[in-house]
Amino acid sequence: MPRLAAHSPEMTEPRSPINTPPEEVQTSQSPNNIVPEIPLEIISEEEMAIIEAAFAASRSLVKSPFRASSSPAHFQNNIRSIQSITLLSKRSLSSCSSQSDSLVVDVEDSGRLMSSQKRNRVVASLLSRYRRKRGLAVTDITATEWCEKKMEYTLLCGKREKTKAMEAGSSRHEELEEEVIKKVKVRVDSAEDVWALKFLNFIVGANQLLFDGLTRELPLVGFAEGVWMVGVIDEIRMPEGQSDSYPKLVDTKTRATASLPREPQRRNGRLQLMCYKHLWDSLVADDFPSRQFFEFFSLNPNHILSAEIRERTAKCGFAAETLTDMLRYSRNTWCMLPPAHEQLLLRYEFQGDQSLLGEDQFEYDLDWVKGQIKCSLEVWQGEREASYTPEDERWKCWSCKFASECPASNSCSPRRKDTEG
């Protein structure tokens, strides 16, 4: 079944997908980033966080309007170099000081009002700085579970370049997607259009699941543990020859070596699938706060969708004029779906010949996954400092690009690397 891909002449971000007729086929994209981010801001999130923090602090000190009497260098003079976003960590990170310098803003009390010894410190959390108006991805949760410090370093210094194993994994997921989905281009003119495409992709994918028993790359969005989360499920199957009709969530991991991964890697994969089930179950239970959704993502519920999107929805059997219409049809679809199966499935393939190395079928544990999400949120929301990986898992440092900067890596000795795609 085909799925549409968004494009806009004014936008430079990658294109996002949705379902439609199979004529104009487009190559699929990375499985974990189907819908692109729309560049809605002129300045970066880091700069915006600094400015907002400075304004908030100044309002608490003086009643008169804030005077922007200096250039961006003025802010830099008031910024303390630190390694962590939290109050507890004050160590500098030499390799990315230009980025980490904007983590904590010290707004000094005006000498005309108070003693210059007093300060009002404003700290912007990782969540507000890097996921504002975007939502926390399921892969953000799994990255934090893998190593909190590596996740933090990645945000501050940028993602590492894709390895051959990672590229092979992405290619394999594209192949799996194209077995059941084709893509065509659809013009998007706004953030509302992008979200409309996500909802339309879900509707078409859900119908494909109900009628064909299989769909892949299904986008999700939901409110879990007090935060908005997004994700894309690799595969959903309807069990054959069984009395129940609960869809089964599946994730395929590719391996550069012809061996099964260690337990921490399996645990990380289980967490990812459990997060997807957590979001899926909340959607089908119609636990979706619409007003908060529009507010958090700064969306206009009455925005008229692009002509192409309206045309596509009409071809799918319903006429959606606005994002509110699109959300209403999505809720109708969610209510038709049952909760996901309690058994989840991880598949491991060898990249060399795509042979199956093994499968990990396990039971869903709601208490465990909620605990893992909350633990990750403590770091993302700035409630505590990011921790280093446990000593018995320091072998993770062998392939980490931040090993030379991280004290934890000094305690690990070189051995073989475990890699996944």
KENUTOR-941068 format. One record per residue: residue in three letters; x, y, z of N, C-alpha, C in turn. Coordinates in pm, whole numbers, padded with zeros to 5 digits, always signed. Atoms other than C-alpha are relative to their C-alpha. Layout:
! residues N
alaXYZXYZXYZ...
//
This chain:
! residues 421
met+00084-00119+00000+00000+00000+00000+00088+00124+00000pro-00085-00118+00011+00142+00342-00094-00019+00097+00116arg+00006-00102-00104+00215+00624+00146+00061+00127-00056leu-00041-00127+00060+00260+00994+00068+00122+00059+00068ala-00117-00068-00053+00578+01197+00113-00016+00149-00019ala+00021-00145+00005+00566+01567+00195+00117+00070-00066his-00107-00083+00053+00759+01828+00003-00049+00143-00006ser+00035-00142+00009+00768+02206+00000+00114+00074-00068pro-00106-00074+00068+00959+02435-00236+00076+00093+00093glu-00065-00095-00089+01032+02671+00051+00081-00067+00108met-00062+00068-00112+01161+02405+00288+00120-00080-00045thr-00122+00074+00031+01503+02246+00298+00012-00128+00078glu-00005+00122-00080+01423+01969+00546-00034-00121-00086pro+00038+00119+00074+01383+01604+00434-00150-00012-00014arg+00143+00012+00025+01047+01496+00305-00063-00104+00090ser+00070+00092-00086+00783+01321+00508-00105-00078-00076pro+00084+00089+00077+00554+01032+00406-00146-00011+00040ile+00140+00037-00025+00185+00931+00379-00049-00098-00106asn+00050+00100+00093-00029+00671+00203-00082+00059-00113thr+00082-00041+00114-00175+00720-00147+00014-00099-00114pro-00007+00091+00115-00207+00566-00494+00142-00035-00037pro-00135+00050+00024+00093+00363-00613+00070+00056-00121glu-00062-00041+00125+00170+00563-00924+00138+00063+00021glu-00123-00076-00009+00438+00817-00826+00081-00047+00119val-00072+00063-00111+00680+00617-00620+00122+00082+00037gln-00119-00069-00048+00941+00785-00403+00079-00093+00090thr-00085+00082-00086+01235+00622-00231-00032+00029+00145ser+00031-00022-00139+01164+00566+00136+00114+00061+00074gln-00098-00070-00079+01340+00754+00404+00039-00084+00118ser-00042+00067-00123+01506+00664+00731-00120-00040+00080pro+00119+00051-00066+01260+00448+00930-00036+00073+00126asn+00030-00067-00126+01290+00657+01243-00024+00149-00017asn+00021-00142+00020+01236+00996+01082-00082+00024-00125ile+00080-00006+00121+00949+00971+00831-00044+00143-00029val+00051-00134+00025+00809+01319+00879+00106+00100+00040pro-00111-00091-00030+01057+01606+00861-00038+00105+00101glu+00021-00115-00085+01099+01884+01107-00009+00122-00090ile+00016-00121+00079+00979+02214+00969+00074+00113+00070pro-00076-00107-00065+01221+02501+01036-00088+00122+00024leu+00093-00106-00031+00979+02737+01210+00067+00121+00065glu-00067-00107-00070+01239+02950+01387+00123+00046-00077ile-00116-00054+00070+01506+03178+01250+00127-00029+00078ile-00118+00026-00083+01743+03137+01544-00007-00140+00054ser-00007+00136-00050+01855+02812+01701-00073-00014+00133glu+00067+00025-00126+01685+02648+01996+00087+00040+00118glu-00090-00037-00109+01995+02704+02208-00004+00150+00026glu+00005-00145-00015+01991+03077+02140-00134+00044+00057met+00132-00036-00048+01618+03092+02201-00013-00028+00149ala+00008+00034-00141+01652+02915+02535+00074+00103+00085ile-00078-00100-00074+01919+03164+02645-00078+00130+00010ile+00072-00125+00001+01712+03464+02541-00122-00005+00090glu+00118+00013-00084+01395+03335+02706+00036-00003+00147ala-00042+00007-00139+01583+03254+03024+00040+00137+00051ala-00043-00133-00042+01738+03600+03035-00119+00093+00021phe+00119-00082-00014+01402+03768+02980-00077-00036+00127ala+00075+00045-00118+01235+03556+03249+00066+00049+00128ala-00071-00041-00120+01504+03637+03499-00007+00151+00020ser+00001-00145-00011+01510+04008+03422-00135+00052+00045arg+00133-00044-00042+01134+04035+03467-00019-00014+00150ser+00013+00019-00144+01170+03904+03819+00083+00100+00079leu-00088-00093-00069+01429+04170+03899-00046+00145-00017val+00038-00138+00025+01298+04490+03741-00138+00005-00064lys+00133-00016+00058+00958+04622+03639+00003+00065-00137ser-00012-00066+00129+01081+04822+03345+00034-00101-00108pro-00029+00095+00109+01115+04657+03001+00148-00030-00009phe-00140+00042+00020+01431+04462+02926+00061+00080-00113arg-00068-00078+00101+01682+04671+02734+00106-00084-00068ala-00099+00076+00075+01867+04482+02462+00109+00095-00047ser-00099-00103+00028+02169+04708+02477+00130-00056-00053ser-00127+00056+00045+02427+04468+02352-00023-00109-00101ser+00003+00105+00100+02508+04209+02092-00006-00135+00067pro-00002+00134-00059+02494+03828+02139+00122-00024+00087ala-00118+00018-00084+02841+03859+02289-00030+00037+00144his+00039-00038-00137+02674+04022+02590-00049-00121+00077phe+00048+00121-00066+02499+03693+02664+00116-00093+00030gln-00111+00090-00020+02820+03498+02621+00081+00038+00123asn-00075-00042-00117+02984+03707+02892-00067-00043+00129asn+00073+00040-00119+02715+03595+03135-00022-00150+00007ile+00022+00143+00007+02737+03225+03050+00117-00075+00060arg-00104+00080-00062+02930+02973+03257+00017-00131-00076ser-00028+00124+00071+03098+02685+03072-00022-00117+00094ile+00026+00118-00081+02964+02355+03204-00015-00121-00090gln+00014+00124+00076+02947+01996+03093-00144-00048+00002ser+00134+00051-00014+02596+01917+03218-00101+00112+00000ile+00106-00099-00001+02266+02098+03184-00050+00024+00141thr+00055-00008-00134+02189+02040+03552+00082+00091+00088leu-00067-00088-00094+02280+02255+03848+00121-00068+00065leu-00105+00072-00072+02503+01984+03994+00130-00007-00077ser-00120+00018+00080+02746+01959+03704+00053+00134-00047lys-00059-00127+00039+02985+02250+03646+00134-00019-00069arg-00126+00025+00067+03270+02085+03459-00010+00040-00146ser+00003-00043+00141+03363+02218+03115+00031-00117-00091leu-00023+00102+00101+03363+02002+02804+00078+00065-00113ser-00088-00075+00088+03660+02114+02599-00034-00016-00147ser+00019+00026+00142+03562+01953+02271-00120+00071-00059cys+00118-00068+00054+03234+02141+02242-00034+00121+00085ser+00025-00112-00089+03275+02448+02460-00086+00107-00064ser+00080-00103+00066+03118+02671+02198-00148-00028+00013gln+00141+00034-00015+02792+02479+02241-00039-00009+00146ser+00036+00018-00139+02804+02394+02609+00000+00130+00076asp-00002-00127-00069+02869+02757+02699-00139+00058+00020ser+00133-00059-00009+02500+02829+02650-00094-00079+00089leu+00087+00086-00080+02374+02578+02904-00062+00072+00119val+00049-00068-00119+02342+02795+03214+00021+00149-00014val-00010-00144+00011+02271+03165+03215-00003+00059+00140asp-00002-00073-00126+02372+03371+03518-00037+00144-00029val+00044-00137+00020+02173+03693+03512+00029+00076+00127glu-00040-00071-00120+02341+03929+03755-00102+00108+00033asp+00086-00108-00046+02130+04159+03966+00062+00133-00038ser-00049-00132+00038+02159+04517+03849+00064+00069+00118gly-00068-00070-00108+02408+04716+04052-00078+00118+00049arg+00081-00114-00041+02158+05002+04057-00111-00042+00093leu+00111+00046-00082+01906+04784+04237+00044-00078+00122met-00041+00088-00108+02089+04529+04449+00150-00017+00000ser-00141+00030-00007+02425+04407+04553+00038-00089-00117ser-00044+00080+00115+02621+04265+04262+00040-00140+00041gln-00037+00132-00046+02700+03964+04480-00113-00101-00022lys+00114+00089+00013+02351+03821+04437-00027-00030-00146arg+00028+00040+00137+02254+03628+04126-00126-00083-00007asn+00117+00082+00026+01949+03468+03979+00034-00092-00116arg-00042+00096+00103+02041+03154+03788-00122-00066-00065val+00107+00063+00077+01813+03021+03516+00059-00114-00079val-00052+00117+00069+01870+02670+03383-00105-00051-00098ala+00089+00057+00101+01715+02543+03062+00026-00149-00009ser-00015+00144+00004+01653+02168+03060+00029-00047-00141leu-00022+00059+00132+01757+01940+02778-00131-00010-00077leu+00130+00016+00065+01389+01883+02706-00046+00131-00063ser+00046-00128+00053+01309+02253+02664+00094+00055-00107arg-00096-00054+00095+01627+02329+02471+00002-00077-00132tyr-00019+00082+00121+01629+02039+02226-00127-00066-00053arg+00121+00067+00046+01275+01903+02206-00123+00089+00014arg+00112-00093-00009+01061+02214+02238-00076+00002-00133lys+00089+00004+00117+00766+02198+01995+00026-00120-00089arg-00029+00118+00080+00895+01862+01873-00046-00128+00068gly+00032+00122-00073+00823+01609+02144+00123-00087+00019leu-00111+00090-00031+01052+01347+02294-00018-00128-00081ala+00008+00122+00081+01128+01061+02054+00023-00123+00086val-00025+00127-00070+01116+00701+02170+00149-00032-00003thr-00144+00024+00008+01476+00677+02050+00078+00090+00095asp-00063-00080-00104+01560+00961+02291-00001-00075+00133ile+00010+00079-00122+01441+00737+02573+00100-00115-00002thr-00093+00113+00008+01641+00437+02451+00145+00047+00003ala-00137-00053-00005+01952+00652+02398+00039+00035+00143thr-00028-00034-00140+01925+00772+02758+00021-00126+00082glu-00017+00127-00072+01884+00416+02886+00134-00064-00033trp-00126+00060+00041+02189+00308+02688+00116+00065+00075cys-00101-00074-00077+02412+00579+02838-00045+00145+00010glu+00050-00136-00019+02287+00904+02988+00103+00105-00042lys-00104-00096+00035+02620+01080+02943+00020+00009-00151lys-00015-00003+00146+02651+00979+02579-00115+00076-00064met+00115-00073+00051+02301+01107+02515+00020+00150+00018glu-00023-00142-00027+02391+01438+02677+00108+00058-00089tyr-00108-00045+00087+02719+01469+02488-00048+00014-00145thr+00051-00003+00137+02538+01394+02162-00082+00126-00025leu+00079-00121+00014+02293+01678+02221+00089+00124-00004leu-00085-00118-00011+02567+01923+02314+00097+00013-00117cys-00107-00004+00099+02820+01828+02047-00040-00049-00138gly+00045+00048+00131+02616+01676+01766+00016-00149-00015lys-00004+00143+00023+02552+01325+01641+00126-00041-00073arg-00116+00051+00072+02834+01110+01519-00039-00032-00145glu+00026+00035+00139+02868+01039+01151-00045-00145-00010lys+00052+00136+00016+02688+00732+01025+00112-00096-00038thr-00096+00104+00035+02900+00418+01020-00059-00086-00112lys+00048+00091+00103+02876+00155+00749-00110-00091+00053ala+00102+00086-00060+02679-00064+00989-00133+00074+00013met+00121-00080-00013+02431+00217+01053-00066+00022-00136glu+00055-00019+00134+02391+00286+00681-00062-00128-00054ala+00056+00129+00044+02337-00084+00612-00132-00027+00070gly+00124+00018-00073+02072-00093+00883-00112+00085-00057ser+00100-00089+00059+01891+00207+00733-00048-00053-00135ser+00036+00054+00132+01900+00051+00386-00092-00121+00014arg+00083+00118-00021+01754-00273+00517-00142+00038+00043his+00133-00044-00042+01468-00093+00688-00077+00062-00116glu+00066-00054+00119+01394+00091+00364-00052-00113-00089glu+00043+00114+00080+01378-00242+00182-00126-00063+00060leu+00116+00060-00067+01136-00383+00440-00123+00088-00016glu+00111-00093+00015+00921-00071+00417-00057-00007-00142glu+00046-00002+00138+00905-00081+00038-00070-00129-00041glu+00073+00124+00030+00776-00439+00047-00149+00018+00015val+00144-00017-00024+00440-00311+00172-00047+00143-00022ile+00037-00141+00011+00449+00067+00118+00073+00064-00118lys-00060-00085+00101+00510+00298-00176-00033+00145+00037lys+00018-00139-00040+00542+00673-00145-00014+00092-00121val+00013-00105+00099+00431+00971-00348+00016+00133+00071lys-00025-00130-00058+00505+01338-00295-00129+00078+00020val+00112-00088-00029+00258+01574-00134+00056+00131+00053arg-00049-00131-00041+00317+01945-00094-00050+00035+00140val+00037-00052-00132+00321+02084+00261+00046+00145+00008asp-00029-00142-00011+00313+02454+00343+00014+00046+00145ser+00001-00042-00140+00303+02454+00723+00024-00119+00091ala-00014+00106-00101+00363+02261+01042-00131-00078+00014glu+00130+00068-00006-00010+02185+01044-00012-00104-00110asp+00002+00097+00110+00029+02015+00706+00083-00123+00035val-00087+00113-00036+00314+01801+00838-00072-00093+00097trp+00072+00083-00095+00105+01682+01131-00121-00067-00065ala+00112+00062+00072-00192+01622+00902+00048-00123-00076leu-00057+00115+00070+00034+01392+00697+00028-00115+00095lys-00024+00106-00098+00136+01203+01009-00129-00072+00035phe+00128+00061-00034-00226+01148+01104-00055-00081-00117leu+00049+00072+00117-00315+01048+00748+00078-00129-00020asn-00081+00122+00009-00026+00802+00742-00047-00105+00099phe+00048+00095-00100-00155+00647+01061-00133-00061-00044ile+00131+00050+00042-00511+00618+00927+00014-00105-00110val-00017+00093+00111-00401+00452+00603+00074-00126+00045gly-00073+00116-00051-00151+00229+00784-00086-00090+00085ala+00089+00079-00084-00413+00120+01034-00099-00080-00084asn+00090+00073+00090-00653+00028+00754+00074-00112-00072gln-00079+00106+00062-00376-00166+00583+00019-00116+00098leu-00013+00105-00101-00322-00355+00908-00127-00082+00014leu+00126+00070-00019-00690-00439+00946-00039-00085-00120phe+00042+00072+00120-00741-00549+00585+00105-00098-00051asp-00107+00086+00052-00401-00698+00494+00073-00078+00109gly-00065+00070-00110-00282-00805+00837+00143+00043+00026leu-00139-00043-00016+00050-00615+00808+00016+00144-00046thr-00042-00133+00043+00181-00260+00797+00136+00030+00061arg-00134-00036-00049+00521-00098+00850+00016+00152+00005glu-00034-00142-00015+00666+00239+00951-00123+00083+00034leu+00122-00069-00042+00357+00356+01137+00035+00109+00101pro-00035-00110-00093+00396+00701+01301-00094+00005+00120leu+00077-00011-00124+00281+00750+01660+00029+00133+00068val-00019-00114-00088+00230+01048+01887-00094-00021+00119gly+00082+00020-00118+00103+01036+02243+00055+00074+00120phe-00038-00067-00124+00114+01185+02590+00024-00108+00105ala-00037+00107-00093+00301+00957+02830+00087+00055+00112glu-00077-00040-00118+00429+01021+03181+00025+00151+00004gly-00009-00145-00011+00363+01392+03151+00071+00070-00113val-00069-00063+00113+00544+01453+02820-00058-00052-00131trp+00040+00044+00133+00462+01436+02450+00112-00082-00060met-00097+00091+00059+00635+01147+02278-00042-00035-00142val+00024+00039+00139+00667+01052+01912+00087-00121-00034gly-00078+00116+00042+00790+00742+01735-00055-00059-00128val+00042+00071+00121+00764+00516+01432+00021-00150+00023ile-00008+00144-00023+00686+00145+01472+00049-00069-00127asp-00053+00073+00115+00890-00081+01243-00107-00081-00072glu+00094+00094+00062+00618-00337+01186-00110-00037+00099ile+00114+00047-00080+00272-00438+01312-00067-00111-00077arg+00062+00115+00063+00119-00777+01240-00129-00037+00074met+00118+00063-00062-00224-00927+01301+00027-00150+00002pro-00031+00144-00010-00166-01282+01431-00093-00084-00086glu+00079+00088+00086-00281-01553+01191-00040-00126+00076gly+00046+00125-00058-00487-01851+01300-00016+00003+00151gln+00021-00010-00144-00545-01722+01652-00136+00060+00027ser+00133-00048-00034-00870-01650+01827+00000+00149+00034asp-00006-00142-00034-00751-01310+01950+00034+00083-00124ser-00027-00089+00113-00713-01009+01723+00084+00118+00046tyr-00085-00106-00050-00450-00811+01907+00123+00016-00090pro-00117-00020+00088-00188-00656+01676+00130-00018+00075lys-00129+00028-00061+00169-00761+01745+00104+00097-00054leu-00103-00095+00038+00450-00503+01743+00133-00073-00018val-00125+00067+00036+00776-00610+01579+00106+00105-00033asp-00111-00087+00036+01116-00443+01551+00115-00086-00052thr-00112+00074+00060+01399-00563+01326+00130+00075+00022lys-00134-00056-00021+01760-00499+01429+00097-00075-00091thr-00101+00065+00084+02043-00563+01186+00134+00004+00071arg-00128+00016-00069+02385-00682+01304+00114-00006-00101ala-00118+00004+00086+02725-00620+01149+00078-00129+00019thr-00065+00128-00027+02849-00941+01311-00105-00111+00006ala+00095+00112+00004+02687-01282+01276-00016-00062+00138ser+00020+00047-00138+02609-01309+01647-00110+00081+00064leu+00106-00069-00072+02328-01218+01880+00062+00104+00095pro-00055-00106-00086+02373-00901+02090+00005-00040+00146arg-00005+00020-00144+02455-00883+02458-00133+00039+00063glu+00124-00027-00070+02183-00855+02717-00034+00149+00008pro+00037-00142-00003+02207-00472+02755-00057+00050-00132gln+00055-00039+00130+02143-00436+02381-00140-00055-00020arg+00136+00056+00008+01846-00669+02400-00096+00078+00089arg+00082-00077-00093+01716-00478+02701-00040+00133-00063asn+00028-00127+00065+01742-00154+02504-00105-00016-00110gly+00100+00027+00103+01547-00305+02215-00136-00029+00059arg+00128+00027-00067+01279-00432+02454-00065+00129+00046leu+00053-00129-00045+01243-00084+02599-00064+00076-00115gln+00053-00070+00116+01190+00061+02252-00138-00053-00038leu+00130+00058+00037+00909-00181+02168-00105+00023+00108met+00097-00026-00107+00747-00138+02509-00048+00145-00001cys+00042-00140+00014+00745+00239+02458-00104+00014-00111tyr+00096-00005+00110+00567+00188+02127-00136-00055+00044lys+00127+00057-00048+00305-00034+02291-00068+00095+00098his+00054-00096-00095+00262+00221+02569-00073+00112-00073leu+00063-00106+00078+00187+00492+02311-00122-00053-00075trp+00111+00060+00075-00031+00261+02099-00122-00019+00090asp+00112+00029-00090-00244+00154+02395-00068+00127+00050ser+00061-00126-00045-00295+00513+02510-00085+00062-00112leu+00077-00052+00112-00414+00610+02161-00132-00075-00017val+00123+00078+00024-00663+00325+02121-00097+00013+00117ala+00087-00027-00115-00796+00406+02469-00055+00143-00006asp+00043-00138+00022-00862+00758+02332+00050+00092+00111asp-00063-00084-00103-00628+00906+02592+00092+00100-00070phe-00074-00098+00080-00524+01202+02377-00053+00139+00029pro+00047-00135-00033-00550+01557+02517+00020+00096-00117ser-00010-00077+00124-00623+01752+02199+00045+00144+00024arg-00034-00140-00024-00602+02102+02345+00148+00013+00034gln-00142-00004-00037-00263+02032+02504+00089-00030-00121phe-00076+00032+00121-00147+01883+02173+00021+00125-00085phe-00011-00120+00081-00222+02201+01980+00089+00104+00067glu-00078-00100-00073-00066+02417+02251+00149-00035+00001phe-00141+00037-00012+00255+02219+02294+00074+00015-00132phe-00066-00005+00130+00333+02194+01923-00026+00132-00074ser+00027-00133+00058+00215+02556+01860-00071-00012-00135leu+00075+00024+00123-00043+02449+01602-00134+00072+00004asn+00131-00063+00014-00353+02629+01477-00101-00108-00040pro+00094+00110+00031-00641+02376+01495-00091+00030-00118asn+00090-00038+00108-00841+02572+01238+00074+00037-00129his-00079-00030+00120-00560+02609+00986-00049-00084-00118ile+00046+00070+00120-00676+02520+00633+00120-00075-00060leu-00108+00083+00052-00463+02234+00503+00026+00029-00147ser-00036-00025+00140-00284+02248+00169-00098-00072-00093ala+00095+00056+00097-00487+02171-00141+00031-00147-00029glu-00035+00139+00029-00294+01850-00207-00041-00093+00112ile+00041+00085-00112-00359+01716+00141-00150-00017+00002arg+00147+00010+00003-00728+01797+00116-00046-00092-00113glu+00033+00089+00112-00736+01621-00221+00026-00145+00038arg-00035+00137-00039-00565+01313-00076-00099-00055+00101thr+00096+00049-00099-00800+01291+00221-00133-00035-00067ala+00124+00029+00072-01096+01308-00016+00009-00133-00074lys-00018+00127+00069-00951+01019-00218-00003-00118+00097cys+00001+00106-00102-00917+00821+00106-00139-00021+00059gly+00136+00024-00044-01291+00857+00167-00051+00095+00105phe+00050-00100-00096-01313+01154+00403+00059+00135-00038ala-00042-00134+00038-01287+01528+00356+00048+00074+00123ala-00058-00073-00113-01052+01701+00598+00045+00136-00049glu-00037-00136+00037-01028+02078+00567+00107+00057+00093thr-00090-00057-00100-00842+02159+00889+00071-00111+00078leu-00070+00098-00084-00605+01991+01132-00095-00060+00104thr+00102+00054-00092-00898+01955+01373-00077-00113-00066asp+00069+00107+00074-01080+01753+01107+00088-00125-00006met-00093+00112+00013-00772+01537+01058+00013-00075+00132leu-00012+00062-00131-00741+01473+01431-00128-00076+00034arg+00127+00068-00028-01110+01383+01455-00007-00134-00074tyr-00001+00126+00074-01077+01120+01181+00103-00098+00059ser-00100+00087-00063-00764+00988+01353-00057-00064+00126arg+00059+00055-00123-00951+00948+01681-00103-00108-00033asn+00095+00104+00042-01223+00756+01499+00073-00129-00034thr-00080+00118+00034-00952+00522+01368+00056-00065+00125trp-00054+00056-00124-00790+00480+01710-00105-00083+00073cys+00106+00070-00074-01124+00378+01860-00036-00135-00062met+00029+00128+00066-01156+00094+01605+00106-00105+00031leu-00113+00091-00018-00823-00060+01706+00004-00057+00140pro-00016+00059-00133-00760-00302+01992+00137+00033+00058pro-00135-00017-00057-00468-00274+02235+00099-00095-00066ala-00102+00085+00058-00141-00419+02115+00017-00127+00082his-00023+00129-00066-00055-00780+02198+00099+00015+00115glu-00090-00005-00116+00114-00840+02533+00138-00057-00033gln-00129+00054+00042+00389-01032+02354+00058+00088-00112leu-00070-00083+00097+00640-00822+02161+00116-00079-00060leu-00100+00080+00070+00899-00942+01911+00115+00086-00053leu-00122-00058+00057+01258-00837+01837+00063-00102-00094arg-00066+00086+00096+01420-00983+01525+00142+00051-00024tyr-00139-00037+00026+01797-00987+01465+00047-00063-00130glu-00048+00046+00130+01934-01010+01110+00149+00029-00016phe-00139-00023+00036+02290-01043+00984+00005+00085-00126gln-00004-00091+00113+02371-00755+00750+00065-00062-00124gly-00072+00058+00113+02596-00972+00535-00090-00067-00101asp+00087+00072+00093+02320-01189+00389-00148+00007+00039gln+00137-00019-00048+02003-01078+00573-00060-00127+00062ser+00048+00122-00066+01982-01417+00743-00045+00033+00142leu+00054-00021-00134+01787-01440+01067+00093-00062+00103leu-00089+00049-00105+02021-01468+01365-00079-00053+00119gly+00081+00045-00112+01745-01511+01619-00112+00098+00028glu+00113-00084-00038+01426-01372+01770-00010+00005+00152asp+00020-00019-00144+01353-01236+02115-00146+00038+00022gln+00141-00025-00028+00988-01268+02211-00016+00015+00151phe+00007-00029-00143+00902-01118+02548-00134+00063+00035glu+00126-00051-00050+00612-01001+02763+00013+00149+00033tyr+00007-00143-00033+00512-00638+02804-00006+00018+00151asp-00004-00030-00143+00585-00494+03149-00026+00149+00016leu+00039-00141-00007+00394-00168+03201+00074+00073+00111asp-00067-00067-00112+00546-00088+03541+00147+00027-00033trp-00142-00016+00032+00900-00142+03411+00021+00112-00101val-00020-00100+00104+00860+00073+03099-00032+00139+00053lys+00030-00131-00058+00696+00355+03294+00113+00046+00091gly-00114-00034-00085+00982+00342+03543+00120+00046-00081gln-00111-00037+00086+01238+00358+03263-00021+00139-00062ile+00030-00131+00057+01065+00657+03103+00019+00109+00104lys-00013-00099-00107+01047+00841+03434+00146+00023+00036cys-00143-00013-00030+01414+00770+03502+00069+00085-00106ser-00059-00080+00107+01508+00914+03162-00044+00146+00010leu+00051-00136-00009+01288+01218+03218+00068+00080+00110glu-00072-00071-00105+01477+01302+03535+00120+00075-00058val-00114-00064+00066+01776+01381+03313-00049+00103-00100trp+00049-00090+00103+01581+01539+03027-00062+00126+00060gln+00064-00115-00062+01391+01767+03264+00090+00073+00099gly-00096-00070-00084+01702+01869+03456-00014-00025+00148glu+00018+00030-00142+01606+01704+03785+00126-00060+00062arg-00127+00054-00049+01942+01531+03815+00101-00001-00114glu-00107+00005+00098+02277+01507+03642+00001-00134-00073ala-00012+00124+00078+02327+01252+03366+00107-00089+00061ser-00092+00097-00060+02497+00936+03496+00085-00067-00107tyr-00083+00081+00089+02779+00735+03344-00057-00141-00005thr+00047+00138+00012+02709+00384+03222+00058-00084+00113pro-00051+00082-00110+02746+00116+03496+00133-00065-00035glu-00134+00055+00023+03092-00033+03540-00003-00130-00077asp+00004+00128+00070+02986-00377+03421-00046+00013-00145glu+00040-00023+00139+02865-00219+03094+00091+00103-00067arg-00091-00099+00056+03166+00003+03024+00055-00040-00138trp-00040+00039+00135+03234-00200+02709-00072+00084-00105lys+00069-00089+00093+02983+00040+02552+00089+00115-00043cys-00089-00113+00029+03260+00301+02563+00091-00026-00119trp-00096+00034+00105+03465+00114+02301-00034+00067-00132ser+00041-00057+00128+03261+00253+02012-00056+00141+00016cys+00056-00133-00026+03169+00589+02170+00096+00108-00046lys-00086-00107+00053+03303+00899+01994+00042+00097+00108phe-00034-00090-00109+03312+01082+02327+00088-00066+00105ala-00078+00075-00097+03533+00824+02497+00119+00079+00053ser-00118-00075-00043+03834+01057+02507-00035+00111+00098glu+00043-00107-00090+03631+01320+02695-00066-00053+00127cys+00081+00055-00109+03445+01086+02930+00087-00076+00099pro-00079+00071-00101+03607+00974+03258-00034-00147+00011ala+00042+00140-00014+03406+00650+03253+00077-00091-00094ser-00066+00085+00099+03589+00525+02944+00140-00041+00043asn-00135+00034-00045+03923+00520+03129+00007-00134+00070ser+00001+00125-00076+03812+00214+03323-00025-00123-00085cys+00030+00115+00085+03739-00005+03021+00121-00032-00088ser-00110+00045+00085+03992-00210+02827-00054-00041-00135pro+00049+00029+00135+03965-00262+02450-00028-00147-00022arg+00038+00134+00041+03783-00574+02334-00081+00011-00127arg+00077-00004+00125+03550-00664+02050-00117+00097+00014lys+00111-00092+00003+03278-00419+01950-00127-00071-00045asp+00129+00049+00043+02911-00508+01931-00069+00113-00074thr+00062-00106+00079+02734-00315+01656-00133-00047-00053glu+00132+00024+00058+02376-00290+01540-00026+00107-00102gly+00042-00098+00097+02219-00115+01249-00145+00031+00018
//
